[in-house]
Amino acid sequence: MIYQHDSKFLGQYLESIGIILSRLDVGPGDRVLEFGAGSGQILLQLARMGCDVSAIDVNPSFLRLIES
């Protein structure tokens, strides 16, 4: 869970997502499968970019969250 009241933690969390996205080098129409997607924050950004995204996670509640 993101700690919204801790600016240092939140900043580092967002930086890490940015690093992952920039290193993936994907674009609209590319297919992406994320293992251990958690709450799906990275997949959400990839979907907004136009990627075809899928998720796998051992926790069914995370998958329901991503689907909604």
Secondary structure, DSSP 8 states (H G I E B T S, - for coil): ---TT-HHHHHHHHHHHHHHHHHH---TT-EEEEET-TT-HHHHHHHHHT-EEEEE-S-HHHHHHHH-
